[in-house]
Amino acid sequence: LKHDFVTALDRVCRGFSIVNDQRMLEPIPVSARPVAAQLVRLADQAGASRVIRVLPQDIVSTATIARTLVAARGSYQNVSVHTLEEAEALLAEE
């Protein structure tokens, strides 16, 4: 996954947006949080301007994801939505 992410980052221009659909994401184990934080840093370094996260409805998963993201401190805009349609609407506004 990390290799594919880094490869994709090599093909984008600064100012890009990422849509990250996390609705089916399993709870993140503590051991995986450093990897998630590293992905945040890589996106930040590549020039991401915004990450739109499609979050699950359950509060436990959403809280775990939020804690991981706050700890990673990306400088891009974080936007949370609950459907892909909402994410697509945000992309259309660019």
C-alpha positions as a Python dict, from the first residue, in 0.01 Angstrom:
ca = {
    (1, 'L'): (0, 0, 0),
    (2, 'K'): (270, 249, 98),
    (3, 'H'): (465, 178, -223),
    (4, 'D'): (154, 236, -437),
    (5, 'F'): (81, 559, -248),
    (6, 'V'): (436, 691, -299),
    (7, 'T'): (424, 595, -669),
    (8, 'A'): (94, 784, -710),
    (9, 'L'): (238, 1090, -534),
    (10, 'D'): (519, 1100, -790),
    (11, 'R'): (261, 1151, -1067),
    (12, 'V'): (66, 1447, -926),
    (13, 'C'): (123, 1822, -926),
    (14, 'R'): (136, 2031, -610),
    (15, 'G'): (-206, 2150, -496),
    (16, 'F'): (-382, 1818, -560),
    (17, 'S'): (-670, 1677, -356),
    (18, 'I'): (-697, 1324, -218),
    (19, 'V'): (-1026, 1142, -162),
    (20, 'N'): (-977, 874, 101),
    (21, 'D'): (-1277, 642, 143),
    (22, 'Q'): (-1245, 504, 496),
    (23, 'R'): (-1598, 365, 536),
    (24, 'M'): (-1480, 3, 524),
    (25, 'L'): (-1159, 61, 716),
    (26, 'E'): (-1102, -173, 1007),
    (27, 'P'): (-1011, -7, 1337),
    (28, 'I'): (-648, 105, 1318),
    (29, 'P'): (-428, -90, 1559),
    (30, 'V'): (-183, 115, 1761),
    (31, 'S'): (104, -51, 1574),
    (32, 'A'): (-26, 86, 1240),
    (33, 'R'): (-58, 447, 1352),
    (34, 'P'): (306, 537, 1269),
    (35, 'V'): (250, 416, 911),
    (36, 'A'): (-68, 623, 883),
    (37, 'A'): (120, 926, 1018),
    (38, 'Q'): (397, 868, 763),
    (39, 'L'): (141, 864, 479),
    (40, 'V'): (8, 1197, 605),
    (41, 'R'): (360, 1343, 602),
    (42, 'L'): (427, 1208, 251),
    (43, 'A'): (107, 1365, 116),
    (44, 'D'): (199, 1690, 287),
    (45, 'Q'): (551, 1689, 141),
    (46, 'A'): (414, 1613, -207),
    (47, 'G'): (199, 1927, -191),
    (48, 'A'): (-151, 1803, -114),
    (49, 'S'): (-382, 2098, -63),
    (50, 'R'): (-675, 1898, 74),
    (51, 'V'): (-769, 1550, 189),
    (52, 'I'): (-1136, 1463, 175),
    (53, 'R'): (-1209, 1166, 398),
    (54, 'V'): (-1528, 967, 353),
    (55, 'L'): (-1577, 852, 711),
    (56, 'P'): (-1780, 568, 859),
    (57, 'Q'): (-2091, 656, 1053),
    (58, 'D'): (-1978, 487, 1375),
    (59, 'I'): (-1819, 718, 1627),
    (60, 'V'): (-1545, 480, 1748),
    (61, 'S'): (-1384, 444, 1403),
    (62, 'T'): (-1417, 815, 1335),
    (63, 'A'): (-1254, 904, 1669),
    (64, 'T'): (-962, 667, 1609),
    (65, 'I'): (-901, 811, 1262),
    (66, 'A'): (-920, 1166, 1399),
    (67, 'R'): (-663, 1094, 1672),
    (68, 'T'): (-421, 952, 1417),
    (69, 'L'): (-460, 1253, 1187),
    (70, 'V'): (-421, 1509, 1464),
    (71, 'A'): (-100, 1341, 1575),
    (72, 'A'): (39, 1348, 1219),
    (73, 'R'): (-31, 1722, 1169),
    (74, 'G'): (-57, 1758, 793),
    (75, 'S'): (-63, 2119, 673),
    (76, 'Y'): (-330, 2052, 411),
    (77, 'Q'): (-701, 2110, 464),
    (78, 'N'): (-883, 1812, 618),
    (79, 'V'): (-1246, 1770, 515),
    (80, 'S'): (-1475, 1495, 645),
    (81, 'V'): (-1785, 1373, 464),
    (82, 'H'): (-2002, 1061, 488),
    (83, 'T'): (-2069, 980, 120),
    (84, 'L'): (-1871, 964, -202),
    (85, 'E'): (-2128, 1198, -356),
    (86, 'E'): (-2035, 1466, -101),
    (87, 'A'): (-1665, 1415, -182),
    (88, 'E'): (-1732, 1441, -555),
    (89, 'A'): (-1930, 1762, -503),
    (90, 'L'): (-1634, 1914, -318),
    (91, 'L'): (-1398, 1818, -601),
    (92, 'A'): (-1634, 1976, -854),
    (93, 'E'): (-1603, 2309, -668),
    (94, 'E'): (-1233, 2336, -756),
}
